[in-house]
Amino acid sequence: MEKMIENDEWDDDLPSPDGEQLDLAARHSLRRVAGMSTQLADISEVEYRELQLERVVLVSVWTGGSQADADNAMAELKLLAETAGSEVLEGLVQRRGTPDPATFIGRGKVDELREVVIATGADTVICDGELEPAQLRNLEDRVGVKVIDRTALILDIFASHAKSAEGKAQVELAQLQYLRQRLRGWGGNLSRQVGGRAAAGAGIGGRGPGETKIETDRRRIKTRIAILKRRLRDLDEVRATKRAQRTRNQVPSVAIVGYTNAGKSSLLNRLTNAGVLVEDALFATLDPTTRRWQTSDGRVFTLTDTVGFIRHLPHDLVEAFRSTLEESVSADLLLHVVDGSDPDPFGQVAAVRTVLGEIGASGVAEQLVINKIDAATDDVLLALRGRFPDALLVSARTGEGVSELLARIEERLPRPSVEVRALVPYARGDLIDRIHNAGEFLSAEHTASGTLVVARVNADLAGELARFATDD
């Protein structure tokens, strides 16, 4: 680490700061091998068809902002679709004041969309917005293929990337809350459920109105949601216990927040050699990772990598991941990482600060960090410097600017509030160790009776050192 900080570059002889990336290898372990297919051309059954990427057409309604804003929104939707494992064939944008209440886009645009779907052979339409159940149903009926909205797309990505028990439970909860209001059924799926023999009529005890299939599904979803909430409360208690222990020990915490794919995990790896998964994809990290680190003067603090944010982050996701996002609320300092190579870094900053406000973290001290400066243009970096003069420019890939970032973290971490002067007996080396970990030495001198220290410590430790206080 010292070698990296001195040169602001990672020595090629040292291991990569991202580690072996075994999790990434596992995620990419199943890939098609070209030329290995033995499929016959005349086989048409679904279970024997060649596995293909889902072919999608993107649809967006441009309600405000500039043309560049609309283009950036469509480009982001394309990245989301590709992250979910689909092939984007076409993108359509309609300029109108508000989305159509019946079909999201206007009637003429629906006809145009239908023609594009037929011409391209698409099997899915993805809309850039959260559609009402009626809009989804109407649009699907008129276009003739599956239609999903932006929220369902993000939830699908989260489901494919969730790894821990807590992450899987949070994603499932968000999916069920989203699905509960969008259940649909056709034909027999709408029929009443009856008991007993039902040849010519319901059996004894089954002649009531019964439940429809949708009502049954809704009840099962409600039950499952209650189970998941209880499970998450139990997991949250474990997280809260660990957080309380860090607070009790006066260990400062730093949370790395930012837009998805801004390089938060790469920065954590660069700072601490954590070896967490790094992938050039949206929402690659869902599970927070915490690592202990220390400043140059020996003060211990924690660094936590958090889930990335995005414009119009679904409300159900914010609610489901609230316990995880609370790591940001309770932090002493937020490292707000921005992708300097993104077409709209200013939009990233605004989107992240909006979500931070929603979860109650807008009052936490923030340090803006412009990442990926090795891939950013000089004009963009100049504009970012002008708008955010206190921001630090770094590259997690090359290590440029990392030493300045560590110095800024050390400078902005809360310092112990009580100054003490004590002669600590050599038998109480545990107190000296605690000063190293949670305090700040101003001076230390070894004498015949013990170690004479002048230090800044927290109130609890100051109370324990009071019995050894001296004016000499």
C-alpha positions, 0 to 999 in steps of 0.5 A: 500500500505504501509503495502505491501511495508514494508513486500514485501508481500501482506497481506492476509487480504487485498483485492487482488491487481487485484481487483474484475476482473469484466471484466475477469468475463464477458469474461468468462461468456459464458462456456459450462456446461457438461451433458446439451446437448439434441442433437440427434445423427442423426442431421447433419445440420450445425445450429444444430451441437454441438459447438466444438473448432476448430481443428487445425494443426500447421505448421512452417518453421525453417529457422535459429537458434537453435532447442530450438528456433524452439521449442519455436516458435512452443510453442508460436504458440500453445499458440496463437492458444489456446488463439484464442479458438482452439484445437491443434492436431498436429505440423509440422516443416520443416527445409529449407533455405527459405519458399517455394514461392508457398506453404510455405512448400515444396511439400513433406511436403504438402502431409504429411500435407494433410495426417495428416489433414485427419488422425486427422480430423482437419478443419484448418491449421495455419502457423507460418509466414505471407503468401502471398495471392498465398501461402494461396490459393495454400496451401488451394487448396492442403490441402483441409481445411482452412489455416490461417497464424500467422498474421490472428491468432493474428488479430483474438485474438485482435478482440475477446479481444478488448473492447473500441471504440478505440481498436475495431476501431484499430483492424478492421483497421488492419484486413481490411488492411490485408484482402484488399490484400487477397480477393478471390472469386469463380464462381459467386463471380467473375462475373460482377455486372450489373444494370437493368433487366439482363434476356437475357442481361443487362438493359439500362445503364448496358451494360458496363464492370461493376465491379467484386464482388472482385472489389466491396468488395475492394472498400468497404474496402477502404471506410471503412478504410478511415472512421476508420482512420478519427475516430482514428484521432479524438480519437487520438486528445483526447489522445494528449490533455490529454498528452499535459495537463500532459506535461504542468503540468510537470507530469512525465510519466512511461509506462509499456511495455513488451512481451505479458503475461509478467505480466504488468497488474498484476504489475500495479495492484500491484503498484496502485490497478488499478484493470485492467483485468488480465488473463493468456492469450496472448494479454489479455490487448489491451486498455491502462490504466493510473493511477496517483501515487506518490513518497514517497516525494509527487511527482505525476507521471502517470503509463500506462499499454500498449498492449503487444508485440510479435515476428514478430508483424504484421506491420498492427497492429503496424500501427493501434495501433501507437497512443496507442503505442505513450504513450511509445514514450512520456514516461519519463521512460519505465518499461520493464517487462520480464517473468522470467519463460518463456523458452526464456526470452532473446528472449522476451527482443530482440523482445520488443526492436525491436518493441520499435525501430520501433515506435521510443521509443528506446531512452527513458530511460528503467528499466528492470524488471524481473517478475514472479521470484516466478515461475522462476528457479534459473539457469534462474535468475542467467543467467538474472542477469549476462546479465542484472545486473541493472535489478530488480527481482520482483513478481507481484503475491507475492509482492516480490521486489516491494518496490525496484521497487518503489524506483528505479522509484522514483530515475529515474524519472526526477527531477524539474530543478529550485531551488527556495527560496520563502516566500509564503503567506498563501493566496496562498496555491494553490502554495504550493499544486502545489509544492507538486504535481509537485515539490520537497520540500527541506525545509518548515518553517511556519512563521508569514508572510507565508510559507518559502519554499526551493524547486525544481520546473519546470520553469513555477512554478518558474516564478510564485514563483519569486514574492515571492522570498527572500534571508532571 
